[in-house]
């Protein structure tokens, strides 16, 4: 069957009849698909939707892990920087650890479990110019049931960062 614009008279098709002016190609294209095709699309969506959601939440959770790793690294740097800066009196080991923990605990994100980190400062026996101060911050990230279900991550993921800076 041939279709012609409304303004043009169509030539007769091979069968000898001409195409009506009132029926255009757009009217034929506007017809909705048969019901069985629409139903097939709904079934395909129902089958794929759980997998798409699992991928979406997996990406979201791994972005939390990467973000938390950055926060742990910054907390270690903040604690070490606070400890090495020349001040009178110098910060104690407990104050340096508290500084790193306060930075860390206010910014961590977790879908499951607690968001507490631990900090350990290792100071030299004699604090002198160019003596190293090491601050280690660690955090245990507990994955959601979704990642554990697909065996992507079992239990917890330990995020740890250690920074060494020298006294001024």
GUBA-750713 format. One record per residue (C-alpha): residue in three letters; x, y, z. Coordinates in steps of 0.25 Angstrom, whole numbers, plus 5000, padded with zeros to 4 digits. Example, Ala and Ser with C-alpha at 12.3 -4.5 7.8 and 13.67 -1.06 7.14 Angstrom:
BEGIN
 resn    x    y    z
  ALA 5049 4982 5031
  SER 5055 4996 5029
***
This chain:
BEGIN
 resn    x    y    z
  UNK 5000 5000 5000
  UNK 5005 5014 4996
  UNK 5003 5027 5004
  UNK 5003 5040 4998
  UNK 5001 5054 5004
  UNK 4987 5060 5005
  UNK 4990 5071 4995
  UNK 4995 5061 4984
  UNK 4986 5051 4977
  UNK 4992 5037 4977
  UNK 4994 5029 4965
  UNK 4987 5016 4965
  UNK 4994 5004 4971
  UNK 4996 4991 4964
  UNK 4983 4986 4968
  UNK 4976 4998 4961
  UNK 4970 5005 4973
  UNK 4975 5019 4977
  UNK 4979 5022 4992
  UNK 4969 5031 4999
  UNK 4973 5045 5002
  UNK 4967 5045 5016
  UNK 4977 5034 5021
  UNK 4991 5039 5022
  UNK 5004 5032 5026
  UNK 5004 5039 5039
  UNK 4991 5033 5043
  UNK 4996 5019 5040
  UNK 5009 5022 5049
  UNK 5000 5027 5060
  UNK 4994 5014 5063
  UNK 4998 5008 5076
  UNK 5005 4995 5076
  UNK 4997 4982 5078
  UNK 4994 4978 5093
  UNK 5003 4966 5093
  UNK 5015 4975 5089
  UNK 5012 4985 5101
  UNK 5011 4973 5110
  UNK 5024 4968 5106
  UNK 5031 4981 5109
  UNK 5025 4981 5123
  UNK 5030 4967 5126
  UNK 5044 4971 5121
  UNK 5044 4982 5130
  UNK 5039 4974 5142
  UNK 5051 4964 5139
  UNK 5061 4975 5138
  UNK 5057 4984 5149
  UNK 5063 4977 5161
  UNK 5077 4976 5153
  UNK 5077 4990 5150
  UNK 5074 4994 5164
  UNK 5085 4985 5169
  UNK 5095 4992 5160
  UNK 5090 5005 5164
  UNK 5091 5002 5179
  UNK 5104 4995 5177
  UNK 5110 5008 5170
  UNK 5104 5016 5182
  UNK 5110 5008 5192
  UNK 5124 5007 5186
  UNK 5124 5022 5185
  UNK 5122 5023 5200
  UNK 5134 5014 5201
  UNK 5143 5023 5193
  UNK 5137 5036 5200
  UNK 5140 5030 5213
  UNK 5154 5026 5209
  UNK 5157 5041 5206
  UNK 5151 5045 5219
  UNK 5160 5035 5227
  UNK 5172 5040 5219
  UNK 5169 5055 5222
  UNK 5166 5052 5237
  UNK 5180 5046 5238
  UNK 5186 5058 5231
  UNK 5179 5067 5240
  UNK 5183 5060 5253
  UNK 5198 5060 5248
  UNK 5197 5075 5244
  UNK 5192 5079 5257
  UNK 5202 5071 5264
  UNK 5215 5076 5257
  UNK 5211 5091 5256
  UNK 5220 5099 5266
  UNK 5212 5103 5277
  UNK 5214 5105 5292
  UNK 5211 5096 5299
  UNK 5211 5085 5289
  UNK 5199 5076 5287
  UNK 5199 5063 5294
  UNK 5197 5050 5288
  UNK 5183 5049 5293
  UNK 5180 5063 5287
  UNK 5185 5059 5274
  UNK 5177 5046 5274
  UNK 5164 5054 5278
  UNK 5167 5064 5267
  UNK 5167 5053 5256
  UNK 5155 5046 5262
  UNK 5147 5059 5262
  UNK 5150 5062 5248
  UNK 5147 5047 5244
  UNK 5134 5045 5252
  UNK 5126 5057 5247
  UNK 5128 5053 5232
  UNK 5127 5038 5230
  UNK 5115 5032 5223
  UNK 5110 5018 5225
  UNK 5098 5010 5220
  UNK 5099 5000 5231
  UNK 5106 5000 5245
  UNK 5113 5011 5252
  UNK 5122 5022 5247
  UNK 5133 5023 5258
  UNK 5147 5023 5254
  UNK 5160 5021 5263
  UNK 5173 5029 5262
  UNK 5186 5025 5268
  UNK 5198 5035 5269
  UNK 5212 5031 5270
  UNK 5221 5041 5275
  UNK 5236 5041 5276
  UNK 5243 5040 5290
  UNK 5249 5053 5288
  UNK 5242 5064 5281
  UNK 5252 5071 5272
  UNK 5253 5078 5259
  UNK 5250 5068 5248
  UNK 5246 5057 5257
  UNK 5234 5049 5251
  UNK 5220 5048 5256
  UNK 5212 5037 5251
  UNK 5196 5037 5251
  UNK 5188 5025 5247
  UNK 5173 5026 5245
  UNK 5165 5014 5243
  UNK 5150 5011 5240
  UNK 5142 4998 5238
  UNK 5132 5000 5227
  UNK 5120 4990 5228
  UNK 5114 4987 5215
  UNK 5099 4986 5213
  UNK 5092 4973 5211
  UNK 5092 4975 5196
  UNK 5107 4974 5194
  UNK 5108 4963 5204
  UNK 5097 4955 5196
  UNK 5104 4956 5183
  UNK 5117 4952 5190
  UNK 5124 4965 5186
  UNK 5128 4969 5200
  UNK 5128 4959 5212
  UNK 5126 4965 5225
  UNK 5134 4978 5227
  UNK 5144 4986 5219
  UNK 5155 4992 5227
  UNK 5159 5006 5223
  UNK 5172 5011 5228
  UNK 5182 5022 5226
  UNK 5195 5026 5232
  UNK 5202 5039 5231
  UNK 5216 5043 5235
  UNK 5220 5058 5237
  UNK 5232 5064 5243
  UNK 5232 5074 5254
  UNK 5236 5088 5251
***
